[in-house]
């Protein structure tokens, strides 16, 4: 991206090229991810809250729940929800047909699977039931063994990558990594010793 002011449309349009690749950060520059976070923050500041652009109602709540499952808050940092990953994912998905197909279809599969197995949607399931369904789609080997899980596994892989991208490009994620930017070192002690060598 250039130094020109980035519009929402320009940033999101630049993301459409990498829909099939998986992780957004493999395709777009960090500046574009940062601009997406700024767009979300600007909306929150002007209206008081983020209004989902693509995922509505329970779909958005399910997205939030999944992001929280993928990167929960801990003693060291807030989780994906606090970092704005659901908003980041929703904003990107609103402008990308491939994301809409993969993520929207995956959420529908999740609810349909839970309804068939437990008689209720994903959000209404107990934690153990949610874990059981997610364990089926969290590993590539399951898709290799059961072809019917190929698309659900692709859904969860994309969601996991986008959640990580949303988290680690946010202020919370950058702080968690301890990234200080381009800083000047006055002294470098070298690498720490390796035990057993």
N, C-alpha and C positions, 0 to 999 in steps of 0.2 A: 504494500500500500504506500502511497505517496504521503507527503506532508499536508495535502489538502484536507479540508474538513471532511470527515467520513460521515456519510448519511446512513441511516438505518438500512435503506434499500441497497446501497453500494456494499456495505459490510456483509449483509446477508446473502446478496447475490454472489459474492466471491466465495461463499461457502458451498454453493451448489455443485461445484466441480468435484468435490471429494466424497460425495455421499456413499459410494460403494467401497471406499477405502477403509472406513471404520473410524478411527480416531480423528477428530477434527484437527488436532494439532499437527498431524502428519501432512496436512494440506494447506492450512491457512497460517499466516504469520501470527505471532503472539499479539501484535498490534491489533489485528482484527478481533481476536478473542477479547482483548482489553476493551475495545470499542463496544462490543456486544454487552459486556458487563456495565459499561458507562451508560448505554442506552437503557438498560434495566434500572440502574440507579436513578437516572434522570426521571424516568416515569414514576418511580416510587416517591421521589422528592416532590414532583409536581402534583401527583394525585393521591399520595399517601399509601398506595399499594400497587402491586403489579397485577395487571389484568391479563390472564392467560390469552394468548393469541391463537393457539391451535387446540390444545387439550382443554376440554371444558369439564366442569363439575367433578364427578368421581374419577374421570380419567386423569385429571390434574392431581387429585389427591393420591391416586395410585402412583403416579409419577413421583410425587414427593416421598411417599412411603418407600418406593424402590431406591431412590437416591439415598435416603436415610439408611437403608439396609446395606447399600454398597459402601458408603463412607459415613459411618455414624460419628456423632460427636464423641470425644473422649476427653480425658484430663488435659491433654496437650492443645487441643484445638476444637473449634466448632466443626460440625460435620458438613456434608454436602448441601443440606437444606439451608443451614445458616450461611453458607458461602454463596448461595444463589444458583446452585447447579440446576434445580428444576426450571427456574426462569430462563437461564441460559439455554437449556435444551429446548424449552417451549419456543423461545424466540427464534432459534435456528430452524426448528422444525416447521414453524409457520411459513417459512420461505423456501422450503426444500421438499419437493414431491417424493424423493426417495426416502428421506427421513420419515415423512408422513406415512408412507406405505409400510416401512419396517417397524417404526415405533408404534404407530396407530394400530397396525395389524397385530403387533406383539401384545399390546394391552388388551385387545379384544380376545386373543388366544388365551391370555392369562385368566380373564374372567370366565370365558367359556369352559376352560379346563377345571377351574375351581368349582364352577357351578355343576359340572358333570360329576366331579369326584366328591364334593362336599356339600352340594346343594346351596351354595352361596358364593357371592363374588369374592375376589381376592381380598378386598378391604375388609370384608365381613369374616374372613377366615381367622382362626387362631394362629398364633405365631408359629407353632409347630407345623401346621398345615401349609402356611406360606413358605416356610423353609423347605418342606418336602417338594413343593412344586418348583421352587427356584433351583434346588439342587439338581433337578432333572435338566434344566436348561443352562446351567452355569458352566458346564464342561463340554468341550468339543467331542470328547470320546463318546458321550451319550448320543450325539447326532450321528457319529460314525456307526454306532451300534443300532440305532433306530432312526431310519431315514425321515420318519414323520416329525422328528425333533429338529431337523435342519434349520427351518425358518425361525422357530422359537429360540434356538441357540444363537442364530445370527442377530435376532432382536436383542437378546440379553447382552451379547458381546458389544453391539453398538451402544446400547444404553450404558453399559459399564465404562466404555471408553469416553463417551460424552460426559458422564458424571465426573470421571477423573479430570477431564479437560476443564469442565466448569469449575471444579474445586481448585485445581492447582493453578489456574489462571486468575483466581479471585484474590482479594486482599488477604482473606483468611488462609488460603492455600499457600500463598507466597510467604506469608509470615511463618506458617508451619514448617516450610522448607528451610527457613532461616536465610533466605536469599536477601542479600544486602545491596545488590546491584553492583555497578562498577565502582569499587572502592579502592583506594590507594593503600597499599601495604608498606609500612616503614621497615618491617622486619619479617622474614619468613624463616621459621625454624625447620623447614623441611617436612618430609613425610613422617608420620609416627612410626615407631618400630613395629615390626610384625612379630608376633609371638611364635615361638617354635622354629625360627629361622636362624 
